[in-house]
Amino acid sequence: MSMISVKDMCLWYGEHQALKNVDIEIPENSITALIGPSGCGKSTFLKTLNRMNDLIPGVKITGDIRYEGTDIFSKEVDVNNLRKEIGMVFQKPNPFPMSIYDNVAYGPRTHGITNRVQLDEIVERALRDAAIWDEVKDRLKKNALGMSGGQQQRLCIARALAVQPKILLMDEPTSALDPISTSRIEELVTELKEKYTIVMVTHNMQQAVRVSDYTAFFLLGELVAFGKTDDIFSQPKDQRTEDYITGRFG
Amino acid sequence: MLKQSLSKKRKGYEVLMKAMMLLSVGLTAALVLFLLAYVLVQGVPNITWELLSTKPSYLTERIGILPDILNTVYIVLATLLIVLPLGVGAAIYLTEYASNQKVVGIIEYAAETLSGIPSIIYGLVGMLLFSNSMGTCLMAGALTLVIMNLPTIMRTTQESLKTVPQSYREGAFGLGAGKWRVVRTVVLPGCVDGVITGCILSVGRIIGESAALLFTAGFAHAVNGIIDGLAAPGATLTVALYVYAKEQGEFGVAFAIAAILMVLTVLINFAATLVQKHFAKRRSL
């Protein structure tokens, strides 16, 4: 079953068309990697799925984008609830300048959970799910900005998990991290797909091969290829896909 | 040969420039030191407990500046109480909510201009706007000072709002937080230092202001509580300084007040620096 289905989607930044007639079905409990050269529209596409592009003035979107069958731009959809269902992890770790605990509890508190015992449970579960509990359990009250970059990113993943989303959007989550932190996040992502649907933008093709089940290749705002990662990388149908994954341009 | 003469010329030039810069630094420092020393030497011997703790009496010809101290405190409190919500609110609206950048630009420009207008003009406007309707009283003075300090508070808060990283806002929006929650929990805590700095600067300005108050708040030296005090005319320290020096020829008292104001100014600047350091430390954590 597909969690997100996108039909004929176009997006403009003012006069500039950044996405052209994108059609894609994102399958449940899987990892979909979005690849393509810089400026190809993959991040823009990702940010449309939880309507983060709403924050940018001058963006126009047409087409049909459905999450579990509901048009995400329909008037009945509350954008805050949409973002609760479709969480996001950003390129640069961006923990809030507050304690580790308060960072993870921010989402649940936003959505009305104030009970201390309940919050404690949610925070612990989220931190365990993000594989960082053992490192931080003794310093939950410490400021999150004192952690290493890799830890901060896993904290941000925990923060996103704490609102119990169904989908996790990740915008190059490892590009600001060292190789060890990167491999930890990759392991984590592979584990998370059992419970969540993950859409991940990546610049790193090895990463796409290592972790993803499906791959979408964007070029100049077009979705050139989409399919099982193995198929895309072993027998690309489109010449442009082959050229890109074999490193002829990038 | 040519090389040598060039380097000689350059050396001479260098020495000359250095001398001139030293001279200007020396002159600046000397001026400040002279002013400080002059005021303190003239003023401090005149500061007595009696001066600080009594009100003036025409019967005994005693002069006391207690009412002026109290009036200063009242006017600072009243002004801040009104200007803070206004200024911070305006800053939040302009930075976080307003979508028409052209209008925002115009308002910002107006605010900058407003903070450069000579204070006596505020006094004149305040007199016509407030004193004519509510009488000459501290409250009329406070309201005038509100207009005067609004741009300062607004601009410092705005500048500090702009330093809150966009990634914090994105992070919070990404978790499904609404606009106001993002502002309240993520943006505002990040700009507390700006608000406090703006406050301290404003306190300095309020304490130092005389022209705008001459028109609006009056010259009385009665000891009142804060409510009665705000409803009655009253002189602040700077206004009292003017009155004692210019109209009563009491230069001893005037210098005593001047010394107190100088020390206050130093303390306020010191406090502003401390606050900034404190927050800079917290931020770099």
Interface residues (C-beta under 8 A of the other chain):
Chain A: N50 M52 L55 P57 N80 N81 L82 R83 K84 G87 M88 F90 K92 N94 P95 F96 P97 M98 Y106 G107 T110 H111 N143 L145 G146 C156 R159 A160 V163
Chain B: S99 P165 S167 Y168 R169 E170 G171 A172 F173 G174 L175 G176 A177 G178 R181 T185 V186 P189 G190 R282 R283 L285
